[in-house]
Amino acid sequence: MATQTIYAGWDPREDKTESSNTGNREVDKAISRLKSKDPGLKLFFKKAYGYAIFPTVGKGGIGIGGAYGEGEVYRQDKFIGTSSLSQLTIGFQLGGQAYTEIIFFKNKHALDDFTSGNFEFNAQASAVAVTAGASADADYDNGVAIFTMPKGGLMYEATVGGQKFSFDPAR
């Protein structure tokens, strides 16, 4: 006798378990790694109005480079949509790497700016590299705090470029 399972209409975000915070295993693992590397980030998760997390961003370049990643956006720990990150850089660069990026939004205004459509960080926006204690000195800039954590690879660079984000609301 054959067994058939129907998944129509099933959304993994609705399938919460004790060990899951977001319902997305890749996002949960990235959050766990971030908090483990710098326990001070727990305060950002607790106090932020929302956040966008990109579990894996791939970056590479030889002279001209780029990066791309897909992530999820949360308002007060509730999933509100997906986002993509793209970046184009020009300058001395060689190599490739993967990293996790998280953007915390201090208030509703900052999150609304991000979810309004085409949000960009210019070349002057700076991210804090996640290391033990790094969050202790980090603060919001224009309502946004950015953290990155390397996953692997090696990249040499002295570049100029910004990041651009898209947002697709949950249905």
N, C-alpha and C positions, 0 to 999 in steps of 0.2 A: 504494500500500500504506500503510495507517495504522499509526502507531506508538503503542503504549499503554504507559504507565508506571504501575505500581502502587505506591502509597505506604503500603499497609496495614501497620501496625506500625512505621512509620518514625518515629523521634523525632529532631528536629533537634539535640537536645543530644548525641546519639551521633555526629553528623556533624562531627567535629573537623577543623579545618584548621590550617595553620601560623599563620595570622593570628588565630585564634580562641582565646580563653581559656575561655569558658564554653559556647560553642555557641549562645548567643543573641546575635544581632547588636546588638540594642538595648542589652542589658546590657553587651556588650563596648565599644560606643561610649561609653556613659556612664562606664565605668571608665576608658577612655582619656582622656576629657575631664577627669575628676577628677584623674588622675595628671598630666596635662599642666598643669592650672591650679595644682596644688600638688604638686610632686614628693615632698614629705615624706609624702604619703599612702601611698607605696609601702611605707614601714615599717609602717603600720597593716595593709596587706594581707598583709605578710610575717609579722607577729607575732600577728595576731588569730586566735582559735580559729575564728571564723566571721564572716559578715556577711550582712545583708539589704540588697538594693539595689532601689530604686524609680526606674527610669530617667526616668519622667515622672509627676509629681504635679501635678494641676490644682487650683488654689485660687481661690476667688472669694467676694465678699461685698459686701453693702450692709447694714450693721447686724448682721445674722446672716450668718455665712459657713460655708463648708465646704471640705474638700479630700478628694481621693480619688486613689489610685494603686495600681497592681499591680506586684509585683516578685517577685524570686526570692531564695531563702535558700541559703547555702552554708556547709558545715562543712569547714574545711581545704581550700578550693577545690573541693569536690565538691558538686554540686547535690543538695539534700535536700528541696526543696519550693517551693511558691509562697506568697505572702503578699499581703494587701491592707491598705492604710493608709486609714483614714478619720478625719476630724477635723471637729469642730463648734466654732465660735468665736462669742463674743458680745462686742460692744463696738464702738468706732468702727472701721469698715473700709469701704473703697471700692475696687473694682477687681478685677483678675484677674491671675493669673500662673501660670507653669509652672516647676517646678524638679525637680532630681534630689536624692534623699535616699539616704544610705547610713548604715547602723547597723553599727558594728563591735562584736563580742562578744569580750571579753578572754579568757574561759574557758568551759569546758563548762557550768558552772552558769548563766552569763548567757544562753548560747544555749538551754539547756534551758528557762529561764523564758520565753523568746520563743516557742519551738515548742510550749509546753504548751497553747496554745489562744488565749485572749483576753488578749493582752498590751497594756498601756496605759502611756503616758507622761503624767504629770500636767502641769499648767500650768507647773511649776517646771523641767521638763527643758529643757535648752538645747542648741541645735544651733550648731555652728561654721560660719559661712559660708566656703565654699572660696574662698580667694584665695591668691596666691603667699605661701608661708611660714606660712599660718594654722595648719597642723597642728603646727608647732614648739611652740606653747604649749598645744595641746589635750591632754587626758588623759581617761581613763575615769572615769565617775561610776557607781558601783554596777555595774561590769563592762561598761558600755556607753559608746560614744563615737558621737555623731551629727554628721554633716556634711551640709550642703545647698549646692547650687549653682544659682543662677537660670538658667533657660533662656529666659525672655521674659515680657513683660507688666509691669504696674505695679500695685502694691498698697500702699495706705496703711492702716496698721492700728495700733491699740492695743487688743489683745483678750486675752481669757482663754479658754483651751480646751486640751484635750489630744488626743493622738493615740491611736487604738486600732488594733490589728493583729490579723489572723486568720492562721492558718497551715494549709496543706493539704500533708501530706507527699507526696513523690514516690511513685509506685506502681511 
